[in-house]
Amino acid sequence: MTTDQEIDFTSSKARKRVESWPVCPRRVRYYQFKSETEARTYGQFTFDARRFGSFVNVWLGTTGHTKSDLRLVEWFLDADQRSDEVLDLPREWRKLEALIQRFIRDQGAPCFCVACNREYAAKELKRMDDTVENSNRAYLYKRLICPEDHLLYESLDLRLIRRPQAIPRL
């Protein structure tokens, strides 16, 4: 499959949508289009589709799921292990983005840094978690950075809104 091919991942009917998809290749790629702070990101993460499908399946088992969620998991788990192609995961899959990022952080995935023009193993990547506070809000950002300090991805992991002091506690 070439990157020039258009694949309809957004059809309104889940069954038809899955049937219209190509066979999932053995490897899939994720890259963040825009970080939470709108900073430029340089990471392209490639990982095994079946391994990711198993990860999503476990997560859905703890949170509940819909029929389309199960079809998506099946699509990953039925990946063609003989395929050497890499499929870019569509940016429309916002629901999966947090899971993809959790998978990358917890399970590890090699990353190609576009700025360095080099691939790094998961163990070479640096984690940078920090809190940003302003007025009555606090944000916890989780970031992965390459050894040359390029931002590979960034996620907003937690948002806290403090109760103004003028409002009495109940």
MDAnalysis code that builds the backbone (N, CA, C; Angstrom):
import MDAnalysis as mda
import numpy as np

u = mda.Universe.empty(510, n_residues=170, atom_resindex=np.repeat(np.arange(170), 3), trajectory=True)
u.add_TopologyAttr("name", ["N", "CA", "C"] * 170)
u.add_TopologyAttr("resid", np.arange(1, 171))
u.add_TopologyAttr("resname", ["MET", "THR", "THR", "ASP", "GLN", "GLU", "ILE", "ASP", "PHE", "THR", "SER", "SER", "LYS", "ALA", "ARG", "LYS", "ARG", "VAL", "GLU", "SER", "TRP", "PRO", "VAL", "CYS", "PRO", "ARG", "ARG", "VAL", "ARG", "TYR", "TYR", "GLN", "PHE", "LYS", "SER", "GLU", "THR", "GLU", "ALA", "ARG", "THR", "TYR", "GLY", "GLN", "PHE", "THR", "PHE", "ASP", "ALA", "ARG", "ARG", "PHE", "GLY", "SER", "PHE", "VAL", "ASN", "VAL", "TRP", "LEU", "GLY", "THR", "THR", "GLY", "HIS", "THR", "LYS", "SER", "ASP", "LEU", "ARG", "LEU", "VAL", "GLU", "TRP", "PHE", "LEU", "ASP", "ALA", "ASP", "GLN", "ARG", "SER", "ASP", "GLU", "VAL", "LEU", "ASP", "LEU", "PRO", "ARG", "GLU", "TRP", "ARG", "LYS", "LEU", "GLU", "ALA", "LEU", "ILE", "GLN", "ARG", "PHE", "ILE", "ARG", "ASP", "GLN", "GLY", "ALA", "PRO", "CYS", "PHE", "CYS", "VAL", "ALA", "CYS", "ASN", "ARG", "GLU", "TYR", "ALA", "ALA", "LYS", "GLU", "LEU", "LYS", "ARG", "MET", "ASP", "ASP", "THR", "VAL", "GLU", "ASN", "SER", "ASN", "ARG", "ALA", "TYR", "LEU", "TYR", "LYS", "ARG", "LEU", "ILE", "CYS", "PRO", "GLU", "ASP", "HIS", "LEU", "LEU", "TYR", "GLU", "SER", "LEU", "ASP", "LEU", "ARG", "LEU", "ILE", "ARG", "ARG", "PRO", "GLN", "ALA", "ILE", "PRO", "ARG", "LEU"])
u.atoms.positions = np.array([
    [0.842, -1.176, 0.000],
    [0.000, 0.000, 0.000],
    [0.884, 1.234, 0.000],
    [0.625, 2.165, -0.864],
    [1.413, 3.382, -0.914],
    [0.722, 4.476, -0.129],
    [1.478, 5.502, 0.201],
    [0.887, 6.607, 0.952],
    [-0.047, 7.439, 0.084],
    [0.007, 7.242, -1.240],
    [-0.876, 7.983, -2.136],
    [-2.307, 7.463, -2.106],
    [-2.495, 6.230, -1.661],
    [-3.829, 5.649, -1.652],
    [-4.680, 6.279, -0.560],
    [-5.901, 6.562, -0.897],
    [-6.854, 7.100, 0.064],
    [-7.662, 5.944, 0.649],
    [-7.747, 5.870, 1.948],
    [-8.504, 4.822, 2.614],
    [-9.583, 5.497, 3.444],
    [-10.816, 5.040, 3.317],
    [-11.913, 5.636, 4.061],
    [-11.995, 5.009, 5.444],
    [-11.420, 5.684, 6.435],
    [-11.479, 5.223, 7.815],
    [-12.611, 5.907, 8.572],
    [-13.391, 6.741, 7.913],
    [-14.356, 7.567, 8.626],
    [-15.812, 7.313, 8.268],
    [-16.097, 6.237, 7.581],
    [-17.470, 5.928, 7.201],
    [-18.356, 5.861, 8.437],
    [-19.612, 6.234, 8.302],
    [-20.493, 6.300, 9.470],
    [-20.951, 4.926, 9.958],
    [-20.927, 3.924, 9.139],
    [-21.375, 2.595, 9.563],
    [-20.160, 1.715, 9.835],
    [-20.017, 1.278, 11.087],
    [-18.818, 0.554, 11.514],
    [-18.553, -0.705, 10.692],
    [-19.562, -1.535, 10.463],
    [-19.338, -2.791, 9.739],
    [-18.827, -2.513, 8.324],
    [-19.497, -1.615, 7.616],
    [-19.049, -1.287, 6.272],
    [-17.674, -0.647, 6.297],
    [-17.409, 0.158, 7.307],
    [-16.113, 0.823, 7.419],
    [-15.003, -0.214, 7.515],
    [-15.143, -1.185, 8.404],
    [-14.112, -2.197, 8.575],
    [-13.963, -3.036, 7.319],
    [-15.070, -3.374, 6.675],
    [-15.001, -4.173, 5.458],
    [-14.333, -3.408, 4.325],
    [-14.403, -2.091, 4.331],
    [-13.786, -1.294, 3.268],
    [-12.304, -1.047, 3.512],
    [-11.836, -1.321, 4.709],
    [-10.422, -1.099, 5.008],
    [-9.564, -2.145, 4.322],
    [-8.321, -1.800, 4.061],
    [-7.399, -2.808, 3.552],
    [-7.055, -3.774, 4.679],
    [-6.435, -4.873, 4.334],
    [-5.953, -5.789, 5.374],
    [-4.890, -5.041, 6.164],
    [-4.950, -5.148, 7.464],
    [-3.962, -4.476, 8.305],
    [-2.596, -5.120, 8.084],
    [-1.570, -4.327, 7.778],
    [-0.242, -4.904, 7.642],
    [0.353, -5.214, 9.017],
    [1.465, -5.894, 9.003],
    [2.119, -6.307, 10.250],
    [2.554, -5.102, 11.082],
    [2.960, -4.030, 10.435],
    [3.439, -2.851, 11.147],
    [2.578, -1.631, 10.825],
    [2.348, -0.817, 11.853],
    [1.614, 0.434, 11.684],
    [2.461, 1.578, 12.239],
    [2.187, 2.782, 11.748],
    [2.984, 3.936, 12.168],
    [2.065, 5.020, 12.713],
    [2.546, 5.674, 13.752],
    [1.814, 6.793, 14.360],
    [2.745, 7.993, 14.427],
    [2.212, 9.140, 14.074],
    [2.916, 10.378, 14.357],
    [1.887, 11.430, 14.711],
    [2.259, 12.263, 15.642],
    [1.351, 13.272, 16.160],
    [1.349, 14.459, 15.206],
    [0.170, 14.918, 14.851],
    [0.078, 16.024, 13.912],
    [0.233, 17.373, 14.595],
    [-0.272, 17.460, 15.806],
    [-0.157, 18.701, 16.563],
    [-0.108, 18.333, 18.035],
    [0.892, 18.838, 18.742],
    [0.991, 18.540, 20.166],
    [-0.038, 19.358, 20.934],
    [-0.181, 19.051, 22.196],
    [-1.162, 19.762, 23.033],
    [-0.847, 21.252, 23.140],
    [0.433, 21.611, 23.133],
    [0.829, 23.018, 23.221],
    [1.100, 23.601, 21.838],
    [0.745, 22.839, 20.799],
    [0.940, 23.211, 19.407],
    [2.411, 23.329, 19.023],
    [3.284, 22.680, 19.791],
    [4.702, 22.637, 19.459],
    [4.913, 21.636, 18.323],
    [5.934, 21.839, 17.544],
    [6.272, 20.932, 16.434],
    [6.776, 19.617, 17.011],
    [6.257, 18.506, 16.520],
    [6.732, 17.187, 16.950],
    [7.440, 16.505, 15.783],
    [8.424, 15.663, 16.110],
    [9.277, 15.064, 15.087],
    [9.269, 13.545, 15.085],
    [8.476, 12.913, 15.921],
    [8.527, 11.465, 16.061],
    [7.600, 10.707, 15.136],
    [8.108, 9.607, 14.569],
    [7.305, 8.654, 13.818],
    [7.542, 7.295, 14.466],
    [6.512, 6.774, 15.126],
    [6.619, 5.523, 15.876],
    [6.041, 4.382, 15.054],
    [6.821, 3.337, 14.868],
    [6.365, 2.165, 14.122],
    [6.313, 0.995, 15.082],
    [5.179, 0.272, 15.070],
    [5.046, -0.851, 16.006],
    [4.207, -1.962, 15.412],
    [4.270, -3.105, 16.059],
    [3.578, -4.307, 15.621],
    [2.068, -4.158, 15.842],
    [1.299, -4.380, 14.781],
    [-0.154, -4.196, 14.846],
    [-0.810, -5.176, 15.814],
    [-0.395, -6.435, 15.808],
    [-1.007, -7.424, 16.719],
    [-0.714, -7.090, 18.174],
    [0.506, -6.671, 18.439],
    [0.863, -6.310, 19.816],
    [0.011, -5.129, 20.297],
    [-0.189, -4.157, 19.411],
    [-1.037, -3.028, 19.760],
    [-2.487, -3.461, 19.921],
    [-2.975, -4.340, 19.047],
    [-4.342, -4.854, 19.166],
    [-4.571, -5.547, 20.492],
    [-3.599, -6.326, 20.947],
    [-3.713, -6.993, 22.251],
    [-3.758, -5.972, 23.382],
    [-2.937, -4.932, 23.264],
    [-2.913, -3.867, 24.270],
    [-4.273, -3.177, 24.343],
    [-4.849, -2.841, 23.186],
    [-6.156, -2.186, 23.148],
    [-7.233, -3.114, 23.697],
    [-7.162, -4.388, 23.367],
    [-8.134, -5.372, 23.846],
    [-8.136, -5.440, 25.373],
    [-6.966, -5.463, 25.972],
    [-6.876, -5.485, 27.444],
    [-7.464, -4.205, 28.015],
    [-7.141, -3.073, 27.424],
    [-7.656, -1.800, 27.914],
    [-9.179, -1.742, 27.799],
    [-9.726, -2.209, 26.666],
    [-11.183, -2.201, 26.496],
    [-11.861, -3.122, 27.498],
    [-11.186, -4.199, 27.881],
    [-11.740, -5.115, 28.872],
    [-11.921, -4.479, 30.233],
    [-11.162, -3.424, 30.516],
    [-11.279, -2.750, 31.809],
    [-12.174, -1.527, 31.757],
    [-12.524, -1.062, 30.548],
    [-13.287, 0.180, 30.460],
    [-14.629, 0.048, 29.755],
    [-14.897, -1.069, 29.157],
    [-16.116, -1.203, 28.361],
    [-15.816, -0.889, 26.910],
    [-16.692, -1.323, 26.027],
    [-16.412, -1.165, 24.607],
    [-17.695, -1.216, 23.791],
    [-17.562, -0.806, 22.553],
    [-18.671, -0.867, 21.601],
    [-18.333, -1.921, 20.549],
    [-19.306, -2.235, 19.702],
    [-19.060, -3.206, 18.630],
    [-17.976, -2.713, 17.680],
    [-17.970, -1.414, 17.395],
    [-16.947, -0.897, 16.481],
    [-15.563, -0.968, 17.124],
    [-15.483, -0.826, 18.460],
    [-14.199, -0.992, 19.152],
    [-13.674, -2.407, 18.959],
    [-14.573, -3.395, 19.101],
    [-14.166, -4.792, 18.939],
    [-13.735, -5.082, 17.505],
    [-14.416, -4.500, 16.541],
    [-14.024, -4.697, 15.137],
    [-12.644, -4.099, 14.875],
    [-12.381, -2.971, 15.493],
    [-11.072, -2.344, 15.347],
    [-9.975, -3.239, 15.931],
    [-10.227, -3.788, 17.122],
    [-9.268, -4.705, 17.738],
    [-9.040, -5.913, 16.830],
    [-10.119, -6.473, 16.303],
    [-9.997, -7.622, 15.387],
    [-9.171, -7.251, 14.167],
    [-9.352, -6.043, 13.660],
    [-8.599, -5.598, 12.496],
    [-7.101, -5.621, 12.799],
    [-6.717, -5.112, 13.967],
    [-5.302, -5.147, 14.358],
    [-4.819, -6.583, 14.573],
    [-5.624, -7.380, 15.274],
    [-5.205, -8.747, 15.594],
    [-5.108, -9.640, 14.361],
    [-5.871, -9.322, 13.314],
    [-5.841, -10.102, 12.069],
    [-4.791, -9.592, 11.084],
    [-3.812, -8.847, 11.565],
    [-2.798, -8.254, 10.691],
    [-2.081, -9.332, 9.878],
    [-1.774, -8.990, 8.642],
    [-1.058, -9.887, 7.735],
    [0.416, -9.906, 8.130],
    [0.859, -10.992, 8.731],
    [2.228, -11.093, 9.227],
    [3.271, -11.218, 8.116],
    [2.823, -11.453, 6.896],
    [3.754, -11.570, 5.774],
    [4.007, -10.229, 5.106],
    [3.217, -9.242, 5.436],
    [3.318, -7.938, 4.790],
    [4.495, -7.134, 5.346],
    [5.263, -6.533, 4.436],
    [6.355, -5.650, 4.850],
    [5.959, -4.181, 4.781],
    [4.713, -3.934, 4.434],
    [4.233, -2.565, 4.329],
    [4.033, -1.963, 5.717],
    [4.023, -0.657, 5.763],
    [3.734, 0.075, 6.996],
    [2.561, 0.992, 6.694],
    [1.539, 0.933, 7.531],
    [0.348, 1.757, 7.335],
    [0.333, 2.891, 8.354],
    [0.192, 4.122, 7.876],
    [0.063, 5.265, 8.778],
    [-1.335, 5.255, 9.377],
    [-1.419, 5.280, 10.695],
    [-2.726, 5.323, 11.349],
    [-3.361, 6.680, 11.084],
    [-4.639, 6.693, 10.738],
    [-5.291, 7.948, 10.351],
    [-5.444, 8.919, 11.519],
    [-5.323, 10.186, 11.217],
    [-5.430, 11.207, 12.257],
    [-6.845, 11.336, 12.798],
    [-7.836, 10.775, 12.089],
    [-9.220, 10.844, 12.566],
    [-9.455, 9.981, 13.796],
    [-8.521, 9.101, 14.122],
    [-8.711, 8.182, 15.246],
    [-8.319, 8.844, 16.556],
    [-8.980, 9.945, 16.883],
    [-8.680, 10.690, 18.112],
    [-8.897, 9.829, 19.352],
    [-9.897, 8.959, 19.308],
    [-10.194, 8.110, 20.459],
    [-8.996, 7.218, 20.791],
    [-8.287, 6.795, 19.762],
    [-7.150, 5.900, 19.964],
    [-5.856, 6.625, 20.278],
    [-5.811, 7.923, 20.045],
    [-4.539, 8.627, 20.203],
    [-3.963, 8.495, 21.610],
    [-4.779, 8.654, 22.627],
    [-4.282, 8.509, 23.998],
    [-3.799, 7.088, 24.261],
    [-4.502, 6.093, 23.711],
    [-4.064, 4.696, 23.863],
    [-2.758, 4.434, 23.123],
    [-2.617, 4.988, 21.945],
    [-1.374, 4.824, 21.186],
    [-0.212, 5.412, 21.982],
    [-0.412, 6.590, 22.528],
    [0.645, 7.225, 23.299],
    [0.964, 6.434, 24.566],
    [-0.053, 5.905, 25.221],
    [0.184, 5.069, 26.404],
    [0.955, 3.806, 26.016],
    [0.580, 3.197, 24.892],
    [1.271, 2.009, 24.393],
    [2.746, 2.316, 24.139],
    [3.015, 3.431, 23.485],
    [4.399, 3.819, 23.185],
    [5.192, 3.999, 24.468],
    [4.614, 4.658, 25.449],
    [5.324, 4.906, 26.713],
    [5.485, 3.634, 27.539],
    [4.437, 2.807, 27.611],
    [4.474, 1.619, 28.466],
    [5.162, 0.421, 27.820],
    [4.892, 0.192, 26.550],
    [5.405, -0.993, 25.864],
    [6.689, -0.714, 25.084],
    [6.893, 0.518, 24.732],
    [8.067, 0.887, 23.954],
    [7.862, 0.635, 22.473],
    [8.344, 1.542, 21.670],
    [8.276, 1.403, 20.216],
    [9.446, 2.189, 19.643],
    [10.091, 1.650, 18.619],
    [11.162, 2.428, 17.992],
    [10.583, 3.691, 17.378],
    [11.407, 4.724, 17.318],
    [10.937, 6.009, 16.807],
    [11.946, 6.574, 15.821],
    [11.439, 7.044, 14.696],
    [12.268, 7.756, 13.741],
    [12.092, 9.238, 14.020],
    [13.182, 9.933, 14.315],
    [13.131, 11.383, 14.527],
    [13.396, 12.058, 13.185],
    [12.425, 12.811, 12.712],
    [12.532, 13.477, 11.421],
    [13.630, 14.541, 11.454],
    [13.777, 15.242, 12.571],
    [14.791, 16.294, 12.675],
    [16.209, 15.718, 12.630],
    [16.428, 14.576, 13.271],
    [17.749, 13.934, 13.278],
    [17.966, 13.061, 12.051],
    [16.866, 12.683, 11.398],
    [16.895, 11.734, 10.285],
    [17.520, 10.411, 10.743],
    [17.054, 9.953, 11.904],
    [17.620, 8.755, 12.513],
    [16.561, 8.016, 13.325],
    [16.672, 6.677, 13.350],
    [15.765, 5.883, 14.177],
    [16.421, 5.592, 15.519],
    [15.612, 5.677, 16.571],
    [16.069, 5.398, 17.929],
    [15.269, 4.238, 18.503],
    [15.938, 3.407, 19.270],
    [15.257, 2.343, 20.006],
    [14.473, 2.986, 21.143],
    [13.444, 2.316, 21.614],
    [12.590, 2.864, 22.687],
    [13.409, 3.215, 23.922],
    [14.413, 2.414, 24.233],
    [15.198, 2.650, 25.454],
    [16.098, 3.887, 25.341],
    [16.308, 4.395, 24.137],
    [17.128, 5.597, 23.952],
    [16.335, 6.889, 24.162],
    [15.023, 6.791, 24.172],
    [14.182, 7.980, 24.280],
    [14.097, 8.454, 25.725],
    [14.014, 9.764, 25.886],
    [13.928, 10.358, 27.221],
    [12.480, 10.756, 27.501],
    [12.052, 10.472, 28.714],
    [10.726, 10.923, 29.152],
    [10.879, 12.245, 29.871],
    [9.957, 13.144, 29.601],
    [9.967, 14.425, 30.290],
    [8.530, 14.738, 30.680],
    [8.239, 14.629, 31.935],
    [6.906, 14.941, 32.449],
    [7.019, 16.228, 33.259],
    [6.158, 17.181, 32.985],
    [6.208, 18.400, 33.774],
    [4.820, 18.997, 33.944],
    [4.722, 19.841, 34.959],
    [3.463, 20.489, 35.282],
    [3.569, 21.966, 34.935],
    [2.543, 22.478, 34.300],
    [2.471, 23.896, 33.975],
    [1.272, 24.449, 34.735],
    [1.512, 25.522, 35.506],
    [0.427, 26.117, 36.284],
    [0.200, 27.548, 35.834],
    [-1.064, 27.928, 35.790],
    [-1.425, 29.325, 35.565],
    [-2.767, 29.585, 36.229],
    [-2.899, 30.710, 36.868],
    [-4.065, 31.109, 37.659],
    [-4.591, 29.928, 38.481],
    [-5.773, 29.426, 38.194],
    [-6.326, 28.345, 39.014],
    [-6.331, 27.007, 38.262],
    [-5.441, 26.829, 37.301],
    [-5.373, 25.580, 36.529],
    [-3.955, 25.018, 36.564],
    [-3.894, 23.711, 36.492],
    [-2.599, 23.026, 36.402],
    [-2.712, 21.935, 35.344],
    [-1.667, 21.768, 34.567],
    [-1.654, 20.788, 33.483],
    [-0.425, 19.902, 33.631],
    [-0.609, 18.587, 33.488],
    [0.514, 17.655, 33.506],
    [0.742, 17.171, 32.084],
    [1.890, 17.501, 31.535],
    [2.250, 17.090, 30.180],
    [3.239, 15.934, 30.244],
    [3.050, 14.963, 29.369],
    [3.991, 13.859, 29.223],
    [4.589, 13.969, 27.837],
    [5.912, 13.922, 27.791],
    [6.611, 14.099, 26.525],
    [7.658, 13.010, 26.343],
    [7.925, 12.686, 25.091],
    [9.068, 11.847, 24.742],
    [9.992, 12.710, 23.895],
    [11.279, 12.632, 24.225],
    [12.296, 13.457, 23.598],
    [13.393, 12.535, 23.054],
    [13.932, 12.852, 21.883],
    [15.042, 12.063, 21.348],
    [16.336, 12.474, 22.062],
    [17.420, 11.724, 21.896],
    [18.689, 12.080, 22.548],
    [19.218, 13.463, 22.158],
    [18.769, 13.992, 21.019],
    [19.193, 15.331, 20.590],
    [18.200, 16.409, 21.024],
    [17.287, 16.054, 21.936],
    [16.301, 16.970, 22.531],
    [15.222, 17.475, 21.577],
    [14.879, 16.693, 20.568],
    [13.733, 17.035, 19.719],
    [12.478, 16.412, 20.320],
    [11.393, 17.160, 20.321],
    [10.115, 16.677, 20.845],
    [9.526, 15.651, 19.877],
    [9.299, 14.432, 20.370],
    [8.757, 13.362, 19.530],
    [7.241, 13.290, 19.638],
    [6.723, 13.425, 20.836],
    [5.280, 13.595, 21.031],
    [5.038, 14.193, 22.394],
    [3.860, 14.762, 22.540],
    [3.476, 15.406, 23.789],
    [2.003, 15.126, 24.024],
    [1.668, 14.758, 25.244],
    [0.255, 14.553, 25.568],
    [-0.083, 15.279, 26.858],
    [-1.309, 15.744, 26.913],
    [-1.834, 16.344, 28.133],
    [-2.427, 15.203, 28.936],
    [-1.783, 14.859, 30.038],
    [-2.195, 13.687, 30.787],
    [-3.200, 14.001, 31.887],
    [-3.138, 15.204, 32.418],
    [-4.021, 15.539, 33.528],
    [-4.252, 17.040, 33.534],
    [-5.495, 17.430, 33.754],
    [-5.850, 18.837, 33.855],
    [-6.576, 19.030, 35.175],
    [-6.067, 19.900, 36.009],
    [-6.694, 20.187, 37.296],
    [-7.189, 21.617, 37.308],
    [-8.393, 21.792, 37.821],
    [-8.933, 23.130, 37.989],
    [-9.170, 23.314, 39.480],
    [-8.486, 24.294, 40.028],
    [-8.603, 24.536, 41.468],
    [-9.865, 25.314, 41.779],
    [-10.418, 25.003, 42.942],
    [-11.597, 25.707, 43.421],
    [-11.172, 27.091, 43.890],
    [-11.820, 28.136, 43.385],
    [-11.486, 29.484, 43.874],
    [-11.704, 29.566, 45.388],
    [-10.848, 30.296, 46.063],
    [-10.913, 30.408, 47.522],
    [-12.213, 31.053, 48.007],
    [-12.849, 31.850, 47.169],
    [-14.084, 32.539, 47.578],
    [-15.270, 31.587, 47.689],
    [-15.202, 30.422, 47.085],
    [-16.312, 29.467, 47.141],
    [-16.119, 28.571, 48.357],
    [-17.081, 28.581, 49.288],
    [-16.926, 27.772, 50.496],
    [-17.052, 26.264, 50.187],
    [-16.327, 25.457, 50.952],
    [-16.447, 24.000, 50.810],
    [-17.759, 23.535, 51.418],
    [-18.318, 22.481, 50.878],
    [-19.556, 21.910, 51.401],
    [-19.249, 20.807, 52.369],
])
